[in-house]
Amino acid sequence: MPKNLLKIAVIVLILFSSRFVYSSEIKFSLSAEPKRLIPFLATDSVSAEVSSFIFNGLLKFDKDMHIVGDLAKSYEIKNHGKTIIFHLRKGVFWQDGYPFTANDVIFTYKTIINKNTPTPYAGKYKIIKKLYKTDKYTIVAEYSKPFAPALYSWMMGIVPKHLLENKKSIASSSFNRHPIGTGPYILKKWKTGQYLILKANKHYFLGKPKIDKIIYRIIPDGTTNLLELKNQNLDLMQLSPIQYLYEFDDNLKKHYNVYFEPSSGYTYLAFNLKEKIFQNLKIRKAICMSINRKKLKDVILFQYGSVTDSIYPKNSPYFVNKSICSYSPKKAYKIFKSLGFVKKSNGYLYKNGKPFQFTIYTNNGNAERKYTAIMIQEYLKQAGIKVNIRILEWQAFIKMVNERHFDAIILGWQLGSDPDEYSIWHSSSTKAGAFNFVDFKNKQVDRLIELGRITFNKQKRREIYLKINTLITARFPYIFLYYPTSITVVNKKFKNIKSEKAGIMYNFIEWSE
């Protein structure tokens, strides 16, 4: 063959084969559209999940839930816990190629504590007396007093100073939809209401992830999610117990592995304590006594969960396995009667000629919460309370919650291992957009939360947080409904998945096909 023809043949072969270069991808789903992807503004679960692939904090958990370095290669605690020195990694770059330095950490800190930044996380940073750098790769955080949860707070994602320092409003910045982080994945495309595509960051400081692409499909409906799983159009999905028991058939078992993990959260019915009807503790307790939570758990979760009264998730060392409210409709009625309620012939309770009624709100795309609301509605109807149910699209629901325009809500918390829940239960966290949206206020709880933050002794700290749990649950700001077991199915084609204390996703960048 002539040399020029041989050369052409080789070129054609290269071009032809390049079309078939193997590229691995994994398909996830989101129950709602993310709202903001800046880490300290990503307060809803879907936004936080996507954001976690794009940004890094200074610290993170390892597989055993021990705190280790992330953007910081190491750290030192000095001055009896009042000083933390972070030694940052060198050679880390933002996804636009700009170098990461201590300036970005300081900028992130100043942005979080800025009064114009609508974040519920500011409290853990405002208590820092001084934050400064000693060089480009060393940060010193000085506290006026020891702050036990300090290390947990530095898991917050760091944002780039060079891209955000001149933004007038970070909350409305286009950066929320076009983020640039230091993380393992880069957001390449976001088609509103349909999907997001993340591509592996080949310059990631821990090495390029083995899976090249994450495709997030926005699928609000749980039934549609399941159909997509059955058609193998999703590679990973959280299954509800009923889906696992009745839908995870032999065909799915051929293609998917299942992982059972302790729950990092719980589902609750929360009251707006600004509403007059819910300001009476006896009312809240009687409502709890009117709901058969064990039956509700059995119907909604089957055997994959538990009922208890604890502000901590089941996988927390501070979790308390006890119940302070048993199903007792007769005792509940006596309480209502003692408060002046009269049950009329239509079966409903009235006081001063007005029926006892309120509305429970929850979000769409979550069948468990929907059917939980229906069961509660029926139990409270038997108790004489008329309950309306409204199911809203996720962002509309969160907006309503943040603005406190609700009677009661069914929602859930996904929590970390840090028992400090200042942002949820402290009275200073009741402003709009903060997490204490039920307006819970208790001076003793405030004092104990503040004490827990400066207590490093493990036994004393445990005593403090168990006391906080007792005080809060006894006030019934929430009715703690159930603590589910996490059931996750993953396509068998993905390898190197390990079930550890930190969950199966802790080593996601090492997953491969």
Sequence and secondary structure as in RCSB ss.txt:
>XXXX:A:sequence
MPKNLLKIAVIVLILFSSRFVYSSEIKFSLSAEPKRLIPFLATDSVSAEVSSFIFNGLLKFDKDMHIVGDLAKSY
EIKNHGKTIIFHLRKGVFWQDGYPFTANDVIFTYKTIINKNTPTPYAGKYKIIKKLYKTDKYTIVAEYSKPFAPA
LYSWMMGIVPKHLLENKKSIASSSFNRHPIGTGPYILKKWKTGQYLILKANKHYFLGKPKIDKIIYRIIPDGTTN
LLELKNQNLDLMQLSPIQYLYEFDDNLKKHYNVYFEPSSGYTYLAFNLKEKIFQNLKIRKAICMSINRKKLKDVI
LFQYGSVTDSIYPKNSPYFVNKSICSYSPKKAYKIFKSLGFVKKSNGYLYKNGKPFQFTIYTNNGNAERKYTAIM
IQEYLKQAGIKVNIRILEWQAFIKMVNERHFDAIILGWQLGSDPDEYSIWHSSSTKAGAFNFVDFKNKQVDRLIE
LGRITFNKQKRREIYLKINTLITARFPYIFLYYPTSITVVNKKFKNIKSEKAGIMYNFIEWSE
>XXXX:A:secstr
  HHHHHHHHHHHHHHHHTT    EEEEEESS     SGGG  SHHHHHHHHHH   SEEE TTS EEESSEEEE
EEEGGGTEEEEEE SS B TTS B  HHHHHHHHHHHHSTTS  TTTHHHHTEEEEEEEETTEEEEEESS  TTH
HHHTTS    HHHHTT S STT GGGTS   SSSEEEEEEETTTEEEEEE TT TT   SS EEEEEE   HHHH
HHHHHTT  SEEE  HHHHHHH  HHHHHHEEEEEE  SEEEEEEE TTSGGGS HHHHHHHHHTS HHHHHHHH
HTTSEE    SS TTSTT     S    HHHHHHHHHHTT EE TTS EEETTEE EEEEEEETT HHHHHHHHH
HHHHHHHHT EEEEEEE HHHHHHHHHTT  SEEEEEEE  S    HHHHSGGG STTSS TT    HHHHHHHH
HHTT   HHHHHHHHHHHHHHHHHH SEEEEEEE EEEEEETT B     TT GGGGGGG B 
